[in-house]
């Protein structure tokens, strides 16, 4: 039954997010007669979601910490805009209980589960305990966060390798490391803690046995405030790189009726026991021997929610708004899933360089159309893909009456998709829909890309990265002081004479192999070796961070390290960050 808010009780939704998911929520708000309020970091001042919203406010910050992760700024804007609801989207603060509580304490409606539920299920250790209580299938793991690397080593010795070291408060593959050799356990634990701290503000990690070459299966759940819980079917999200999903589909193919029922029952029971309200995703691993093991609960909207919408006809974002407004679920508990759908994440990454992020400016963004094709995007031709945030530009969702038709439509849609100016994963997607492992045998698993993928790609040229930093000035209008902000690129166009244009450092020398170059555009997170210390070829000497990904920098030869970039400093790809003499 179609739903529309009464004009006398029109909600105003502040969207504490950016990019394609902010656009998606804005569209859902407009579909049901709600007003949408956007926020933006400096690099997003000209983004699509800012233009589409009914109102938009600057967060006045460049980094995630100073913008989309700043609770105080977000609540001030909500008050200023007179918002009545806050939708967190996914990522950023969407699974932070302190944000949910702050929103509720401010008298606003939080579009999601309560802070208490987020704490219960967002902590993967307590979520495991709850899953055990309701009889959900589980792999062996620690019953609390580990204190140090020695505890991780002890677990590995007791239960064997491989093991998974996971952020206790987070998801989306951030802060997840898989150790396959004992010598790597301590370093991977430290890396997981660092990533968790950066991504979620908390570095606690726990450990569990890692199922080798598993499929990633999940169940989408909706729960209202009256105790009604509905499972909207399953999804398969096995095609991943660096524990980040690239391709998802619904329903999950090649499951037995018993496996599907086990997943449905466990997802329902966990949400009931947690007194869940809102949209949840309960995730599982499926080993090659058919073993199902509970993984985690994501207490938010998932990136891949559109494939479930396509096969159920249910708008999950609208249902989130309805549930948060205190309305009952009207979906049938015996939901009939029809057809098949794929989602292809269109990231600004270069498959030829190991899927390294490639921020820059999109010169051309030409989307496919036709039967069964949907595009969720936060960019267009001329948009900037900033290095400060996630690499996702868009999602191509394709529907068919069955998996075969959906695949055929996907091939056609992918062939029509054109992106120029930044590298993208389109070539990977075009290749994978022709690959027997995915198309016929379904031999893919969560590490298939890293271990069994035989597809090779040519590297793309490095895109130019525009300076989208905002410069703010005070001006006077009718005697009143006002603040304006202009992008650096625009200022340069107004008056190039006042802008100092320096030759990029990486152009100073292209021959000396002793020079250390940044492998990606991002920031130098940490030096692992002090300035002036002796290093050996192949030794890890620095950690870089970009688009929520951590990358190691290795010594190119033996010698003494001379650092040329400070920790925390932003650098461009191929820029010289040091030298070994």
SVG drawing of the C-alpha trace seen along z (x, -y; Angstrom):
<svg xmlns="http://www.w3.org/2000/svg" viewBox="-2 -48 75 79">
<polyline fill="none" stroke="black" stroke-width="0.4" points="0.0,0.0 1.5,-3.4 2.6,-5.6 2.8,-9.4 3.3,-11.6 0.5,-14.0 1.3,-17.5 0.4,-18.7 3.0,-16.3 5.8,-16.6 9.0,-15.3 12.3,-17.0 15.2,-14.5 18.8,-15.4 21.0,-12.9 24.2,-12.5 26.1,-11.1 27.3,-11.8 27.5,-10.4 25.1,-7.9 23.5,-6.9 22.7,-10.5 21.1,-10.8 19.2,-7.6 17.7,-8.8 16.8,-12.2 14.9,-10.5 13.0,-8.3 12.2,-11.4 10.7,-13.1 8.8,-10.0 6.9,-10.1 6.6,-13.9 9.4,-14.4 11.9,-17.3 15.6,-16.3 18.5,-18.2 22.0,-17.6 25.4,-18.2 28.7,-18.4 32.5,-18.4 34.7,-20.8 35.5,-18.4 31.7,-17.8 30.6,-21.4 29.6,-20.9 28.4,-17.2 25.1,-15.9 23.5,-15.2 24.1,-18.8 22.3,-20.1 19.3,-17.6 18.4,-18.3 15.8,-20.8 18.5,-22.4 22.3,-21.9 24.7,-23.0 28.5,-23.1 30.3,-21.0 33.4,-23.1 35.9,-20.4 38.1,-18.4 38.5,-15.1 35.8,-12.6 36.7,-13.3 36.1,-17.0 32.9,-16.6 30.7,-13.5 32.1,-12.0 31.6,-15.2 28.4,-14.7 28.4,-18.2 28.5,-19.8 25.7,-17.5 23.4,-18.2 24.0,-21.9 23.0,-21.8 19.9,-19.6 18.8,-22.3 19.5,-25.1 17.6,-23.4 14.7,-22.4 15.0,-18.8 12.8,-16.3 14.6,-13.1 18.2,-11.9 19.0,-9.2 22.7,-8.1 22.9,-6.0 25.7,-3.5 29.3,-3.9 30.5,-7.0 28.2,-7.3 25.5,-4.8 26.5,-2.2 27.7,-4.5 25.5,-4.2 26.7,-7.6 25.3,-9.3 22.0,-7.5 21.7,-8.5 22.7,-12.1 20.1,-12.4 17.4,-11.0 18.5,-13.2 18.2,-16.2 14.5,-15.3 15.0,-14.1 13.8,-10.8 16.7,-8.4 16.1,-6.3 17.5,-3.1 17.6,-0.8 18.1,-2.1 21.5,-3.0 21.2,0.1 20.6,2.4 23.5,0.9 25.7,1.6 24.5,5.1 24.8,6.1 27.5,3.6 29.9,5.3 30.6,8.5 31.5,10.3 28.1,9.7 26.4,10.4 28.1,13.8 26.8,14.5 23.3,13.6 23.5,15.7 24.7,18.6 21.8,18.2 19.2,18.4 21.0,21.4 22.4,19.8 25.4,21.6 28.8,20.2 32.5,20.7 34.9,20.8 36.0,17.4 37.0,15.4 34.2,14.4 35.7,10.9 38.1,8.5 41.7,9.6 44.1,7.4 47.3,7.8 49.0,9.7 50.1,12.5 46.5,13.5 45.9,13.7 48.9,15.9 47.7,18.2 44.3,18.5 45.9,19.4 48.1,22.1 45.0,23.6 42.6,23.6 44.9,23.5 45.3,21.1 43.8,19.3 42.2,16.9 40.3,13.7 41.1,10.7 38.1,8.4 37.2,5.0 34.7,5.5 32.9,2.2 32.5,1.9 31.9,3.6 32.3,3.3 35.6,5.1 37.4,2.3 39.6,3.6 39.5,7.1 42.7,9.1 43.1,12.8 46.3,14.5 47.5,17.6 51.0,17.8 52.0,17.5 54.8,15.0 52.2,12.5 49.8,12.7 51.2,9.8 51.6,7.4 48.1,8.1 46.7,7.6 48.3,4.2 47.1,3.3 43.5,4.3 43.6,2.2 44.9,-0.8 42.2,-0.5 39.4,0.0 40.6,-3.1 40.6,-5.2 37.3,-3.8 35.2,-3.5 37.0,-5.4 37.6,-2.2 40.4,0.2 39.1,3.3 39.4,6.5 38.3,10.1 39.4,13.3 37.7,16.3 38.4,19.2 38.4,18.3 36.5,20.5 38.7,21.0 37.2,20.0 33.7,19.3 30.7,17.7 29.3,14.6 25.5,14.9 23.3,12.4 19.6,12.0 17.8,8.7 15.4,8.1 12.8,5.4 11.4,5.0 8.8,2.6 8.1,1.2 5.3,3.7 7.4,6.9 6.8,7.8 9.9,9.3 10.1,10.0 13.0,11.6 13.1,10.2 15.2,13.1 18.9,13.6 21.8,12.1 25.2,13.4 28.1,11.0 31.0,13.4 32.9,11.4 35.1,9.1 38.5,7.5 40.2,6.5 37.1,7.7 35.0,5.1 32.2,6.3 32.2,5.7 29.2,7.7 26.1,8.8 23.0,10.7 19.5,11.7 18.4,14.2 21.6,16.0 21.9,18.8 22.8,22.4 21.6,22.8 19.7,25.9 16.3,25.4 17.8,26.4 20.6,23.9 18.2,21.1 15.8,21.9 18.6,22.1 19.7,18.6 16.2,17.2 15.5,18.7 18.7,17.5 18.3,14.0 14.7,13.8 15.6,15.2 18.6,12.9 16.5,9.8 13.7,10.9 16.0,11.6 17.6,8.2 14.2,6.4 15.4,4.9 13.6,2.0 14.4,0.9 16.4,2.4 19.0,5.0 21.3,7.3 22.4,10.6 25.5,12.0 26.8,15.6 29.6,17.5 29.0,20.7 31.9,23.0 32.5,25.3 31.4,28.3 28.0,26.7 28.7,25.4 26.8,22.2 28.4,19.8 27.0,16.6 29.2,13.6 27.7,10.4 24.7,8.1 24.9,4.7 22.6,2.3 22.0,0.1 21.1,-0.1 23.4,2.0 25.1,0.7 23.6,3.7 20.0,3.2 18.8,2.4 19.0,6.0 16.5,7.0 14.3,4.1 14.3,5.4 13.2,8.9 10.6,8.0 9.2,4.7 9.8,3.2 11.4,-0.2 13.6,0.5 14.5,-3.2 10.8,-4.2 10.2,-1.3 12.9,-2.7 11.2,-6.1 7.8,-4.5 9.1,-2.4 11.0,-5.3 7.7,-7.3 6.0,-4.6 4.0,-2.9 3.4,0.9 5.0,3.0 2.5,3.9 4.7,6.4 3.5,10.1 5.5,12.4 5.3,15.0 7.1,12.8 7.3,14.0 10.7,13.3 10.5,13.0 13.2,12.9 16.9,12.2 19.0,9.1 22.7,8.1 24.4,5.1 27.8,4.0 29.7,1.5 31.3,-1.1 34.3,-2.2 37.1,-4.7 39.7,-2.0 42.2,-0.6 42.0,3.2 45.3,3.2 47.0,1.9 45.4,4.2 42.2,2.1 44.1,-0.9 41.8,-3.9 42.1,-6.6 40.5,-9.9 40.1,-12.6 37.6,-14.4 35.1,-12.6 35.3,-13.9 32.4,-11.7 29.9,-9.7 27.5,-8.0 25.0,-5.6 23.3,-2.6 19.5,-2.5 16.9,0.1 14.7,2.9 15.7,4.0 18.5,1.4 18.7,-0.9 21.6,-3.3 22.1,-4.6 24.8,-7.3 26.2,-10.4 28.2,-11.6 27.9,-12.8 30.2,-14.2 32.3,-16.9 32.0,-15.5 35.0,-15.1 35.9,-11.8 37.8,-13.0 40.5,-11.0 39.3,-11.6 36.3,-9.3 35.1,-6.0 35.8,-5.2 32.2,-4.2 30.8,-6.4 27.7,-4.5 25.9,-1.2 24.6,0.6 21.6,2.8 20.2,5.2 17.0,7.3 15.8,10.3 13.1,12.9 15.9,15.4 19.6,15.4 20.4,16.1 18.4,13.1 19.8,10.8 23.3,11.8 22.6,11.1 21.1,7.7 24.2,7.0 26.5,7.7 24.6,5.3 24.4,2.6 28.1,2.9 29.0,2.5 27.0,-0.7 28.6,-2.2 31.3,-4.8 33.4,-6.6 36.4,-8.8 38.7,-10.9 39.2,-8.4 39.9,-4.7 37.0,-2.4 36.2,1.3 34.0,1.5 36.5,3.7 36.5,6.2 32.8,6.4 32.6,6.9 35.1,9.8 33.5,11.4 30.0,11.7 31.8,13.8 33.7,16.0 32.5,19.5 33.4,19.5 30.8,16.8 28.4,17.4 28.1,21.2 29.9,23.1 29.6,20.4 33.0,21.3 33.6,17.8 34.3,17.1 35.4,14.1 39.1,14.4 38.5,15.5 39.7,12.2 43.0,12.4 43.7,16.2 41.9,17.6 41.0,14.8 43.0,15.3 41.7,12.1 44.4,9.5 43.9,5.8 46.0,3.1 46.8,0.2 45.0,-3.0 46.9,-6.3 47.0,-8.3 44.1,-10.8 44.7,-14.4 43.5,-15.2 41.9,-18.7 42.3,-20.7 38.7,-20.9 39.7,-22.4 37.4,-25.3 38.8,-28.7 36.5,-30.8 36.2,-34.6 34.3,-37.1 32.2,-39.6 29.8,-42.3 26.2,-42.3 24.0,-45.3 26.2,-45.9 26.0,-42.3 29.1,-40.1 28.7,-36.8 31.0,-34.0 31.4,-32.5 33.4,-29.5 34.9,-29.0 36.8,-26.0 40.5,-26.5 40.1,-25.4 37.6,-28.2 39.8,-30.8 42.7,-29.7 40.5,-30.4 39.6,-33.9 43.2,-34.9 45.9,-32.6 48.5,-35.3 47.8,-35.0 48.0,-31.2 51.4,-29.6 51.6,-26.7 54.4,-24.3 55.8,-21.5 54.7,-18.2 57.5,-16.7 57.3,-13.4 58.4,-15.1 61.7,-16.2 63.2,-12.8 61.9,-9.8 65.1,-7.6 66.4,-7.2 65.1,-3.8 66.1,-4.9 63.3,-7.4 60.2,-6.3 57.0,-7.1 53.4,-7.1 51.6,-4.2 48.2,-6.0 46.8,-9.4 46.0,-9.7 47.7,-10.5 50.9,-9.1 49.3,-7.6 52.5,-6.4 56.2,-5.9 57.2,-2.4 60.9,-3.4 62.4,-6.5 64.3,-9.1 67.9,-8.1 67.4,-4.4 68.9,-1.6 66.4,0.4 66.5,3.5 65.0,4.0 61.3,5.2 61.0,4.0 57.7,2.2 58.7,-1.4 55.4,-3.3 51.6,-3.0 49.4,-5.0 45.7,-5.5 43.3,-6.5 39.6,-6.0 39.4,-4.0 42.0,-1.6 45.4,-1.0 48.4,-0.2 52.0,0.6 55.1,-1.1 58.1,1.1 61.8,0.2 63.0,0.4 66.7,1.1 69.1,1.4 70.3,-1.9 69.3,-4.6 65.9,-6.2 65.5,-9.9 61.9,-11.0 60.5,-13.8 56.9,-13.8 55.4,-14.1 52.9,-11.7 49.3,-12.9 50.4,-14.8 48.3,-14.5 50.2,-13.2 49.4,-12.4 50.2,-9.2 53.8,-8.9 54.8,-11.8 58.2,-11.3 57.8,-10.7 61.4,-9.7 64.6,-8.4 67.0,-5.6 70.6,-6.6"/>
</svg>
